[in-house]
Amino acid sequence: MHYDQSWMGFGIVGGMQAGLISAVVGLLLFGVFHWLGRRNGWSYGPQIGWSFLLATVLTASGDLWDLFYFNYAQLQSLQLLKAKLAEVHDPDSIGVRALCELLGVAVGIYVGWVLCSVDWRGRFGGRR
C-alpha cells in the first residue's frame, strides 16, 4: 500500500527517509509482537517473522509492487506507461527506495530485538 511520499526527497535521500520510516515501524511492531509473544509463550522466531511481514506490507509493499509491475506487466502503449509512471514518486530510484525500506525493516527489528534481549535490571539496577 502506498503512503503519501510527496514530501520525500529523491534518490538516495528519499531512500534513506523511506528506510527510516520502515525502521521505526519495524521497531514498533517488534515491540507489539514481543509483548504478545511473552504473554503467549512464543519464541523470538514468530515475533521476528510476524513483525517483518507486517512492517514490509505496511511500508514497502507499494514500491515492491511497482517494481514488479514495471518489470512484468505488458504495457501496450507509451501513453499507458507515462500514466503509470506519473503515479509513482521518483520512478528513477524506486529500486533504491525499496531496498532501503527492506533494510530499514530489518534494522528496526534488530534494534528491537537487542533492546528486548538485554537484561536491563542486571546491567544497571540489579544486585552486585
Stockholm file with secondary structure:
# STOCKHOLM 1.0

chainA/1-128         MHYDQSWMGFGIVGGMQAGLISAVVGLLLFGVFHWLGRRNGWSYGPQIGWSFLLATVLTASGDLWDLFYFNYAQLQSLQLLKAKLAEVHDPDSIGVRALCELLGVAVGIYVGWVLCSVDWRGRFGGRR
#=GR chainA/1-128 SS CCCCCTTSCSTHHHHHHHHHHHHHHHHHHHHHHHHHHHHHTCCHHHHHHHHHHHHHHHHTHHHHHHHHHHHHSCCCSHHHHHHHHHTSSCGGGHHHHHHHHHHHHHHHHHHHHHHHHSCHIIIIISCC
#=GC SS_cons         CCCCCTTSCSTHHHHHHHHHHHHHHHHHHHHHHHHHHHHHTCCHHHHHHHHHHHHHHHHTHHHHHHHHHHHHSCCCSHHHHHHHHHTSSCGGGHHHHHHHHHHHHHHHHHHHHHHHHSCHIIIIISCC
//
